[in-house]
Amino acid sequence: MVETRIEGLTAHIRLIPQTGQFTLLDVETIKEIIKNLRMVKESPAKCLRIYGEGGCFAVGADLRTLSTYDGFDAKWFSMLGNTMFGTMRTMPQVVIAEIDGFCMGGGMDFAAACDFRYATGKSKFAHPGSKLGIITGFGGTQAIPRLMKSACASEFLITGNAFDTDYMLKGGFLKGVAHNTEELMHMTGILCEKINRKSRTLLSGFKLSLNGSAGI
């Protein structure tokens, strides 16, 4: 389930997992996120905060479902995910990921499509494709190395191991780390206040320029 609200110049998208589960980026969830992103895109908001619940930001696709896909299905699913990320990168709003728990697989790709990433100290990060014998189709193997130091990105993607916030901060993936959820919200709130004082046209232009120079 995806819940969106707009408060003044700041939009919020909350990812709500089913009871007892983490937020999976399955077909229905991705479609719902795209729908909500497009709604925010047309709003007067200047920044968008995205966060999860239940100790999780997002953990990627449902591997049991993916195992049933043929080549055509897999390509279609990859294109759907990249439609979501493309919307995030081209919308005029500055997109901020607030990570408070697990951020795994496609969830990493989701966070990488945001403009800023903040996390609590308890959060864990992994891109386990190498352990599963796959290269994921959401583009994380291209996006993550653009955000992280080369050696850190290589270790992160090739080993598929889980890493803590200290590693991800030093590696360049995170902008900041908070001690708890309240501090995380405070940190991102301060950033939003700074963003909201700027011209929406200017923010949009900077996003297009930065993403274009990165080849995204």
C-alpha positions as CSV (number, residue, x, y, z in Angstrom):
1,M,0.0,0.0,0.0
2,V,1.2,3.5,-0.8
3,E,0.0,6.6,1.0
4,T,0.6,10.1,-0.2
5,R,0.0,13.4,1.4
6,I,1.1,17.0,0.6
7,E,1.7,19.5,3.3
8,G,2.5,22.9,1.9
9,L,5.5,22.6,-0.4
10,T,6.5,19.2,0.9
11,A,5.0,15.9,-0.3
12,H,5.2,12.6,1.5
13,I,5.0,9.1,0.1
14,R,4.7,6.3,2.8
15,L,5.3,2.7,1.8
16,I,3.0,0.5,4.0
17,P,3.8,-3.2,4.0
18,Q,1.3,-6.0,4.5
19,T,1.1,-7.2,8.1
20,G,4.2,-9.2,9.1
21,Q,6.0,-8.5,5.8
22,F,8.6,-6.1,4.4
23,T,7.7,-3.7,1.5
24,L,8.2,-5.6,-1.7
25,L,8.6,-3.8,-5.0
26,D,6.2,-6.1,-6.8
27,V,4.1,-5.2,-9.9
28,E,1.1,-3.7,-8.0
29,T,3.3,-1.7,-5.6
30,I,5.4,-0.3,-8.4
31,K,2.3,0.7,-10.4
32,E,0.9,2.4,-7.3
33,I,4.1,4.2,-6.6
34,I,4.2,5.5,-10.2
35,K,0.6,6.7,-9.9
36,N,1.5,8.6,-6.7
37,L,4.7,10.0,-8.1
38,R,2.8,11.4,-11.1
39,M,0.3,13.0,-8.7
40,V,3.1,14.7,-6.7
41,K,4.8,15.7,-9.9
42,E,1.8,17.8,-10.9
43,S,1.5,19.4,-7.4
44,P,3.1,22.6,-6.3
45,A,5.4,20.7,-3.9
46,K,9.2,21.3,-4.2
47,C,10.4,18.3,-2.3
48,L,9.2,14.7,-1.8
49,R,10.0,12.6,1.3
50,I,9.8,8.8,0.8
51,Y,9.9,6.4,3.7
52,G,8.7,3.0,4.8
53,E,7.3,1.3,7.9
54,G,8.0,-1.7,10.0
55,G,11.7,-1.5,10.1
56,C,12.0,-1.4,6.3
57,F,12.5,1.0,3.5
58,A,12.1,-1.5,0.7
59,V,13.5,-5.0,-0.1
60,G,13.0,-5.3,-3.8
61,A,11.0,-7.8,-5.9
62,D,9.3,-11.0,-4.9
63,L,11.8,-13.6,-5.9
64,R,9.2,-16.4,-5.9
65,T,7.2,-14.5,-8.5
66,L,10.3,-13.6,-10.5
67,S,11.3,-17.2,-10.7
68,T,8.1,-17.9,-12.8
69,Y,8.9,-15.2,-15.4
70,D,10.0,-15.9,-18.9
71,G,12.3,-13.6,-20.8
72,F,9.4,-11.4,-22.0
73,D,7.9,-11.0,-18.5
74,A,11.3,-10.2,-17.0
75,K,12.0,-7.5,-19.6
76,W,8.6,-6.0,-19.0
77,F,9.1,-6.0,-15.2
78,S,12.5,-4.4,-15.7
79,M,10.9,-1.7,-17.9
80,L,8.2,-1.1,-15.3
81,G,10.8,-0.5,-12.6
82,N,12.8,1.8,-14.7
83,T,9.7,3.8,-15.5
84,M,9.3,4.4,-11.8
85,F,12.9,5.5,-11.4
86,G,12.8,7.6,-14.5
87,T,9.8,9.4,-13.1
88,M,11.7,10.1,-9.9
89,R,14.7,11.5,-11.7
90,T,12.7,13.7,-14.1
91,M,10.1,15.1,-11.7
92,P,10.8,18.7,-10.6
93,Q,10.6,17.8,-6.9
94,V,13.8,17.0,-5.0
95,V,13.3,13.4,-3.8
96,I,14.6,12.4,-0.4
97,A,14.8,8.8,0.9
98,E,14.4,8.3,4.6
99,I,15.7,4.9,5.4
100,D,14.8,3.4,8.7
101,G,15.6,-0.3,8.6
102,F,16.3,-2.7,5.7
103,C,17.1,-1.4,2.3
104,M,17.9,-4.4,0.1
105,G,18.0,-5.4,-3.6
106,G,15.5,-3.4,-5.6
107,G,15.1,-1.2,-2.5
108,M,18.7,-0.1,-3.1
109,D,17.9,0.8,-6.7
110,F,14.8,2.7,-5.4
111,A,16.9,4.7,-2.9
112,A,19.6,5.3,-5.6
113,A,16.9,7.0,-7.8
114,C,16.3,9.6,-5.0
115,D,18.3,12.8,-4.9
116,F,19.3,12.5,-1.3
117,R,19.5,9.5,1.1
118,Y,19.4,9.7,4.9
119,A,19.2,6.7,7.3
120,T,19.1,5.7,10.9
121,G,22.0,4.0,12.5
122,K,20.1,0.6,12.7
123,S,19.6,0.5,8.9
124,K,21.2,-2.3,6.8
125,F,22.0,-2.2,3.1
126,A,22.6,-5.0,0.6
127,H,22.4,-5.7,-3.1
128,P,22.5,-9.5,-3.1
129,G,22.3,-10.2,-6.8
130,S,25.7,-11.8,-6.9
131,K,24.7,-14.3,-4.2
132,L,21.6,-15.1,-6.1
133,G,23.4,-15.5,-9.4
134,I,21.6,-12.7,-11.1
135,I,22.2,-9.1,-12.3
136,T,19.1,-7.2,-11.4
137,G,17.1,-5.4,-14.1
138,F,16.4,-2.2,-12.3
139,G,19.7,-0.6,-13.1
140,G,21.3,-0.6,-9.7
141,T,24.6,-1.9,-11.0
142,Q,24.9,1.3,-13.0
143,A,23.3,3.8,-10.6
144,I,25.0,2.7,-7.4
145,P,28.6,3.1,-8.7
146,R,27.8,6.6,-9.7
147,L,26.9,7.5,-6.1
148,M,29.6,5.5,-4.2
149,K,33.4,5.5,-4.2
150,S,34.6,3.0,-6.7
151,A,36.2,0.5,-4.3
152,C,33.2,0.6,-2.0
153,A,30.7,0.1,-4.8
154,S,32.7,-2.8,-6.1
155,E,32.8,-4.5,-2.7
156,F,29.1,-3.8,-2.1
157,L,27.9,-5.2,-5.5
158,I,30.3,-8.0,-6.0
159,T,30.1,-9.6,-2.5
160,G,26.4,-9.1,-2.1
161,N,27.0,-8.7,1.6
162,A,25.0,-6.6,4.0
163,F,26.6,-3.3,5.2
164,D,25.9,-0.8,7.9
165,T,25.2,2.9,7.7
166,D,28.8,3.8,8.6
167,Y,30.1,2.0,5.5
168,M,27.4,3.5,3.3
169,L,28.0,7.0,4.6
170,K,31.8,6.8,4.1
171,G,31.2,5.2,0.7
172,G,29.1,8.2,-0.4
173,F,25.7,6.5,-0.7
174,L,24.2,8.3,2.3
175,K,24.1,12.1,2.9
176,G,23.6,11.7,6.7
177,V,22.9,9.2,9.5
178,A,20.6,9.8,12.4
179,H,20.5,8.1,15.8
180,N,16.8,7.3,15.6
181,T,13.6,7.9,13.6
182,E,12.8,11.3,15.2
183,E,16.3,12.6,14.4
184,L,16.0,11.3,10.9
185,M,12.7,13.2,10.4
186,H,14.3,16.3,11.8
187,M,17.3,16.1,9.5
188,T,15.3,15.7,6.4
189,G,12.8,18.3,7.6
190,I,15.6,20.9,7.8
191,L,16.7,19.9,4.3
192,C,13.2,20.4,3.0
193,E,13.0,23.8,4.6
194,K,16.1,24.9,2.7
195,I,14.8,23.4,-0.6
196,N,11.4,25.0,-0.3
197,R,13.0,28.4,-0.2
198,K,14.3,27.9,-3.7
199,S,12.6,28.4,-7.1
200,R,10.8,25.3,-8.3
201,T,12.1,26.0,-11.9
202,L,15.7,26.3,-10.6
203,L,15.4,23.0,-8.7
204,S,14.0,21.2,-11.8
205,G,16.8,22.6,-14.0
206,F,19.4,21.5,-11.5
207,K,18.0,18.0,-11.4
208,L,17.9,17.7,-15.2
209,S,21.4,19.0,-15.5
210,L,22.8,16.7,-12.7
211,N,21.1,13.6,-14.0
212,G,22.1,14.4,-17.5
213,S,25.7,14.8,-16.7
214,A,25.7,11.5,-14.9
215,G,24.3,9.8,-18.0
216,I,21.0,8.8,-16.3
